[in-house]
Amino acid sequence: MSATSLPAHVVVLFDPTGRDSQKRSIRRPFLVNRETGLTYEFASTYVYRFLKTKSLNTQICALRELAFYVGWLELKRQRNPQWRSPEARVREGGRPLTIGEVEELCNWFQYNASDLTRELSSDKKVRSHPSSRSAVESLTTNRRIWTICLYLVWLVSELVEDDATTSHASIRYQYQVELRRSFRASLNAKKKPAIARSLSKEQAGEVRDALDNSTIYPNTSHGARDGLISRLLLDTGLRAGELLKLQTTDIEDNYQLRDGRMIGVLDIVRRPNDHMDERIDEPAVKTLPGLLHIGHSLTQALMKYIVGDRRVAMNSRKDDIEHSYLFVCHSGKNVGKPISRRNLIRIVAKLKTVASGFEEISSHVLRHTHFTEIADHAEMKGTGKDDIKAMLINRGRWAPHSTMPELYTQRRIERKTAELIAEREKLIAPKKKKSVSRSR
């Protein structure tokens, strides 16, 4: 086990099922011991039964939180070989955890995996205090706390069986109430969601200049693809999952508008459980499906990529399997296969070298930037607030009553506030001078 890995990790099994048009792919996640390869039965069963209607990403996230719980169990066993796990206690009709153990467990949820793995690799009998620099956000801590709380509540309901009397049912209810109360007491104060960060007008200009001059992406098939991906994110506001799910058939270069003009469009489609998607971590389209208008030059660049570099990569596949996903790998053992989310993160991260003063750039930062630009440009043309909101909802494909557009008008509000403060200072400045002269 490495210095930054927990004893358990998540493994996703890919299982195509059905035939012809009914063919689908089922992806089921498991929590597995990193060294032995054995499955943690209770954790994996909990996700399969309790979260079976949730998305794959939600199930994986829950198992990752349970990996912290499993690591804490291992730490307790190392410190005290006689210590019994909550699973063993519940089987014998006992409480899963004491109040003190709940507090200790929730305290560990405040820190990163490296803190817990450092303690697991240490032979000290006294627990050291983790580094405060590695503490996670309170929202992350609360998510971990509540995930484990629900897991233990489910564990009690599964292992405390009913009988002819009401004694077991009463015990089960009592344990569940105690668990919820104990874990709820350890929740941190809620924080408001962070304001959507986006590039300034100057920073966005620096990024676009770099894309046009091939400053960060070399003049190769990889570089051309990476530059096209970054441009597409910045000019459309696509989510990462939406971009990764795009297919060549989703691009139309001659979509006719009402006035007879032609424009390019992207057809955003939800394709869950696609058996042609070879990625274990299947991307997902979270927003509503619909058409997304794009500029003529961007459309032409996409069409050029499809018939050029992409076609070369597809022809290089040794298995001759054809698929329609737009962006593919151009070399190595995965040539011709759809790019992964990890590849996309790496591609976009290179932009931080050209956006001065911006430490970290992600696909979501580019999404925020796009919608902020749309709101600013619409305001400059005199568009009303309600019309701006309607435009953003249409562009972002949110539900009609979504509050998301308010995030992208935040910069406009901040700018107006700054202008108001500047004007106010000009108004009160002469009064200050007069009052000074009178005092003299």
C-alpha positions in Angstrom: 0.0 0.0 0.0 1.4 3.4 -1.0 1.7 6.3 1.4 -1.4 8.0 0.0 -3.7 5.1 -0.6 -6.4 3.6 1.6 -6.7 -0.2 2.2 -9.8 -0.3 0.1 -10.5 1.1 -3.4 -13.4 1.1 -5.9 -13.5 -1.3 -8.8 -16.2 -1.1 -11.5 -17.2 -4.2 -13.5 -18.4 -3.7 -17.0 -21.1 -6.2 -18.1 -22.8 -5.8 -21.6 -26.2 -7.4 -21.6 -29.1 -7.8 -24.1 -29.1 -8.1 -27.9 -29.2 -5.9 -30.9 -31.2 -2.7 -30.2 -31.8 -3.8 -26.6 -28.1 -4.2 -25.9 -27.0 -2.2 -22.8 -24.0 -2.1 -20.6 -24.3 -2.5 -16.8 -21.5 -0.9 -14.7 -21.5 -2.1 -11.1 -19.1 -0.7 -8.5 -17.5 -2.8 -5.7 -15.3 -1.9 -2.7 -12.3 -4.1 -2.9 -9.3 -4.7 -0.6 -6.3 -3.3 -2.4 -3.9 -6.1 -1.4 -6.0 -9.2 -1.4 -8.5 -8.3 -4.1 -11.4 -9.5 -1.9 -14.7 -7.6 -1.9 -16.0 -5.8 1.2 -19.4 -7.5 1.1 -21.5 -5.3 3.3 -20.3 -2.0 1.8 -20.8 -3.3 -1.8 -24.2 -4.8 -1.0 -25.3 -1.5 0.7 -24.6 0.5 -2.5 -26.3 -2.2 -4.7 -29.5 -2.3 -2.6 -29.8 1.1 -1.0 -28.5 3.2 -3.9 -29.5 1.0 -6.9 -31.7 3.8 -8.4 -28.9 6.4 -8.2 -26.3 7.2 -10.9 -23.1 5.3 -11.2 -21.1 8.4 -10.1 -23.2 8.6 -6.9 -22.6 4.9 -6.1 -18.8 5.3 -6.7 -18.8 8.4 -4.5 -20.5 6.5 -1.6 -18.0 3.6 -1.9 -15.1 6.1 -1.7 -16.5 7.5 1.5 -16.9 3.9 2.8 -13.2 3.4 2.0 -12.4 6.0 4.6 -14.6 4.0 7.1 -12.9 0.8 6.2 -9.5 2.4 6.7 -10.6 3.6 10.1 -11.7 0.1 11.0 -8.3 -1.2 10.1 -6.6 1.5 12.2 -8.7 0.4 15.2 -7.8 -3.2 14.8 -4.1 -2.3 14.6 -4.3 -0.4 17.8 -6.4 -3.0 19.6 -6.6 -6.5 18.1 -9.5 -7.3 20.4 -11.6 -4.4 19.0 -14.8 -5.6 17.3 -16.2 -4.0 14.2 -19.8 -2.5 14.0 -20.7 -5.4 11.7 -19.7 -8.0 14.3 -21.4 -6.1 17.1 -24.7 -5.8 15.2 -24.7 -9.5 14.4 -24.6 -10.2 18.1 -27.4 -7.8 18.8 -25.3 -4.9 20.1 -24.9 -1.3 19.2 -22.7 -0.6 16.1 -20.6 2.2 17.8 -20.4 4.1 21.0 -20.8 7.8 21.1 -17.1 8.3 21.6 -16.3 6.1 18.6 -18.7 8.1 16.5 -17.0 11.3 17.5 -13.5 9.8 16.7 -14.7 8.4 13.4 -16.2 11.8 12.4 -13.0 13.5 13.4 -11.1 11.4 10.9 -13.5 12.4 8.1 -12.1 15.9 8.3 -8.8 14.9 6.8 -7.4 13.5 3.5 -6.5 9.9 2.8 -2.8 10.5 3.3 -3.4 11.3 7.0 -5.2 8.0 7.6 -2.7 5.9 5.6 0.2 7.6 7.5 -1.4 6.4 10.7 -2.0 2.9 9.3 1.7 2.6 8.4 2.8 3.9 11.8 3.6 1.5 14.7 2.8 4.2 17.3 0.2 3.4 19.9 -0.8 7.0 20.3 -2.7 8.7 17.5 -0.8 11.7 16.1 -2.7 14.8 15.1 -3.2 15.1 11.4 -1.8 18.1 9.5 -4.2 21.0 9.5 -3.2 21.8 5.9 -4.7 18.6 4.7 -8.2 19.2 6.2 -11.0 19.0 3.7 -13.9 21.3 3.2 -16.8 21.0 5.7 -19.1 20.0 2.9 -16.9 17.0 2.2 -16.7 16.1 5.8 -20.5 16.3 6.2 -21.0 14.1 3.1 -18.7 11.4 4.5 -20.4 11.6 7.9 -23.9 11.2 6.5 -22.9 8.4 4.1 -21.5 6.3 6.9 -24.5 7.1 9.1 -26.9 5.8 6.4 -24.7 2.8 5.9 -24.8 1.9 9.6 -28.6 2.5 9.8 -29.0 0.2 6.8 -26.7 -2.4 8.5 -28.9 -2.4 11.6 -32.0 -2.9 9.5 -30.4 -5.8 7.7 -28.8 -7.7 10.6 -31.4 -7.2 13.4 -34.0 -9.7 12.3 -37.7 -9.5 13.1 -39.3 -12.3 15.2 -42.7 -13.1 16.6 -42.4 -10.4 19.3 -41.7 -6.7 19.0 -38.4 -6.7 20.9 -36.1 -6.9 17.8 -38.1 -4.2 16.0 -37.8 -1.9 19.1 -34.1 -2.5 19.4 -33.6 -1.9 15.7 -35.5 1.4 15.8 -33.7 2.5 19.0 -30.2 1.8 17.4 -31.2 3.7 14.3 -32.4 6.7 16.2 -29.2 6.8 18.3 -27.0 6.6 15.2 -28.8 9.4 13.5 -28.6 11.6 16.6 -24.9 10.9 17.2 -23.8 11.5 13.6 -26.0 14.6 13.2 -24.3 16.1 16.3 -20.9 15.8 14.5 -21.9 17.6 11.4 -20.1 20.8 10.7 -21.8 24.1 10.1 -23.1 24.4 6.6 -21.3 26.6 4.2 -22.9 28.5 1.3 -21.9 27.2 -2.1 -18.9 29.0 -3.6 -19.6 31.7 -6.2 -19.0 30.4 -9.7 -15.4 31.3 -10.6 -14.8 32.3 -14.2 -11.9 33.9 -16.1 -11.9 37.6 -16.5 -12.3 39.2 -19.9 -8.5 39.7 -20.0 -7.8 36.1 -18.9 -10.2 34.6 -21.4 -8.6 36.7 -24.1 -5.2 35.3 -23.2 -6.5 31.8 -23.4 -8.0 32.4 -26.8 -4.8 33.9 -28.1 -2.9 30.9 -26.9 -5.3 28.5 -28.7 -5.0 30.5 -31.9 -1.1 30.5 -31.7 -0.7 26.9 -30.6 1.2 28.2 -27.6 0.3 25.4 -25.2 -0.8 22.6 -27.6 1.8 21.4 -30.1 1.1 21.2 -33.8 0.4 17.4 -33.7 -2.8 15.3 -33.8 -2.8 15.3 -30.0 -2.3 19.1 -29.9 -4.9 19.8 -32.5 -7.5 17.7 -30.6 -6.6 19.2 -27.3 -6.9 22.8 -28.6 -10.2 21.9 -30.2 -11.6 20.5 -27.0 -10.6 23.6 -25.0 -12.1 25.9 -27.6 -15.3 23.9 -27.6 -15.6 24.1 -23.8 -14.9 27.8 -23.8 -17.3 28.7 -26.7 -20.2 26.5 -25.7 -20.2 26.1 -21.9 -20.5 22.3 -22.2 -20.1 20.2 -19.1 -17.3 17.6 -19.1 -19.7 14.7 -19.3 -21.6 16.3 -22.2 -18.4 16.8 -24.2 -17.2 13.2 -23.5 -20.5 11.9 -24.6 -20.6 13.8 -27.9 -20.8 11.6 -31.0 -20.0 12.5 -34.6 -23.6 12.2 -35.5 -24.5 14.9 -33.0 -22.9 17.7 -35.2 -25.0 19.4 -37.9 -23.2 22.0 -39.9 -26.2 23.3 -41.9 -29.0 23.8 -39.4 -31.5 26.2 -40.8 -32.8 29.1 -38.6 -36.2 30.8 -39.0 -34.8 33.6 -41.2 -33.2 31.1 -43.7 -29.6 31.5 -42.3 -27.6 28.4 -41.7 -25.7 27.7 -38.4 -23.9 24.8 -36.8 -25.6 22.9 -33.9 -24.7 20.2 -31.4 -27.4 17.8 -30.4 -26.9 17.1 -26.7 -28.3 13.6 -26.0 -28.5 11.4 -22.9 -27.0 8.0 -23.6 -26.8 6.1 -20.3 -25.6 2.5 -20.2 -24.3 2.6 -23.8 -22.6 -0.8 -24.6 -20.5 1.0 -27.2 -18.9 3.2 -24.5 -15.7 1.3 -23.6 -14.9 3.6 -20.6 -15.4 2.0 -17.2 -16.2 5.4 -15.7 -19.0 6.3 -18.1 -19.6 10.0 -18.5 -23.1 11.4 -18.0 -25.2 14.2 -19.4 -26.7 15.9 -16.3 -28.7 18.7 -18.0 -31.7 18.5 -20.2 -31.1 17.3 -23.8 -31.5 19.8 -26.6 -29.8 21.7 -29.5 -26.8 23.9 -28.8 -25.9 26.5 -31.5 -22.2 27.0 -32.3 -20.3 29.2 -34.7 -19.5 28.4 -38.3 -15.7 28.3 -37.8 -16.0 25.9 -34.8 -18.3 23.7 -36.8 -15.9 23.5 -39.6 -13.0 22.7 -37.2 -15.0 19.8 -35.7 -15.9 18.4 -39.2 -12.2 18.6 -40.2 -11.2 16.7 -37.1 -13.8 14.0 -37.8 -12.7 13.2 -41.3 -9.0 13.9 -40.6 -7.1 13.0 -37.3 -10.0 11.1 -35.8 -10.4 8.9 -38.9 -6.7 8.1 -38.8 -6.9 7.1 -35.1 -9.9 4.9 -35.7 -8.1 3.1 -38.6 -5.2 2.4 -36.3 -7.3 0.3 -33.9 -6.1 -3.3 -33.9 -9.6 -4.7 -33.1 -11.3 -2.8 -36.0 -14.2 -1.8 -33.6 -16.1 1.3 -34.8 -17.9 3.7 -32.5 -19.3 7.2 -32.9 -17.8 9.0 -29.9 -16.2 12.3 -31.1 -12.9 12.7 -29.3 -10.5 9.7 -29.2 -7.0 8.8 -28.2 -4.4 9.2 -31.0 -1.6 6.8 -29.9 -0.7 4.0 -27.5 -2.7 0.9 -26.6 -6.0 3.0 -26.4 -5.7 4.5 -29.9 -9.1 5.0 -31.3 -10.9 4.6 -28.0 -12.9 7.5 -26.5 -10.8 9.8 -24.2 -11.4 9.5 -20.5 -12.3 12.1 -17.9 -8.8 12.0 -16.6 -7.4 12.9 -20.1 -9.9 15.8 -20.3 -8.7 17.1 -16.9 -5.1 16.9 -18.1 -5.9 18.7 -21.3 -7.7 21.6 -19.7 -5.2 22.0 -16.9 -2.6 23.2 -19.4 -4.5 26.4 -19.8 -3.4 27.7 -16.4 0.0 28.5 -17.8 -1.5 31.2 -20.0 -4.2 32.7 -17.9 -2.3 35.2 -15.6 -3.4 35.1 -12.0 -5.6 32.0 -12.3 -4.1 29.1 -10.4 -6.4 26.3 -11.5 -8.5 25.9 -14.6 -11.1 23.2 -15.1 -13.8 22.4 -17.6 -16.3 23.9 -15.2 -14.3 27.2 -15.0 -14.6 27.4 -18.8 -18.3 26.7 -18.5 -18.7 29.5 -15.9 -16.7 31.8 -18.2 -18.9 31.1 -21.2 -22.1 31.9 -19.4 -20.7 35.0 -17.7 -19.6 36.3 -21.2 -23.1 35.6 -22.5 -24.7 37.5 -19.7 -22.3 40.4 -20.0 -22.8 40.7 -23.8 -26.5 40.5 -23.5 -26.5 43.3 -20.9 -24.3 45.4 -23.1 -26.9 45.1 -25.9 -29.6 46.3 -23.5 -31.3 43.0 -23.0 -33.6 42.9 -19.9 -32.9 40.8 -16.9 -35.7 38.3 -17.6 -34.6 37.8 -21.2 -31.0 37.2 -20.1 -32.2 34.6 -17.7 -34.3 32.9 -20.4 -31.3 32.9 -22.8 -29.0 31.3 -20.2 -31.6 28.7 -19.3 -32.0 27.8 -23.0 -28.2 27.8 -23.5 -27.5 25.8 -20.4 -30.5 23.5 -20.8 -31.7 23.8 -17.3 -35.3 23.5 -16.0 -37.4 26.6 -16.5 -37.3 27.6 -12.8 -33.6 26.9 -12.2 -31.6 29.3 -10.2 -28.4 28.5 -12.0 -28.5 31.7 -14.2 -28.2 33.8 -11.1 -24.6 32.5 -10.6 -23.5 33.8 -14.0 -24.8 37.3 -13.4 -22.7 37.6 -10.2 -19.8 39.3 -11.9 -22.2 41.8 -13.5 -23.6 42.6 -10.0 -20.1 42.9 -8.5 -19.0 45.3 -11.3 -22.1 47.5 -10.9 -21.5 47.6 -7.1 -17.9 48.6 -7.7 -19.0 51.4 -10.1 -21.5 52.6 -7.5 -18.9 52.8 -4.8 -16.6 54.7 -7.1 -19.3 57.2 -8.0 -20.2 57.6 -4.3 -16.6 58.4 -3.4 -16.6 61.2 -6.1 -19.7 62.6 -4.6 -18.5 62.7 -1.0 -14.9 63.7 -1.7 -15.7 67.5 -2.2 -17.7 67.6 1.1 -14.7 66.2 2.9 -12.5 69.0 1.5 -15.0 71.7 2.5 -15.3 70.4 6.1 -11.5 70.4 6.4 -11.3 74.1 5.2 -14.0 75.2 7.7 -12.2 73.6 10.6 -9.1 75.6 9.8 
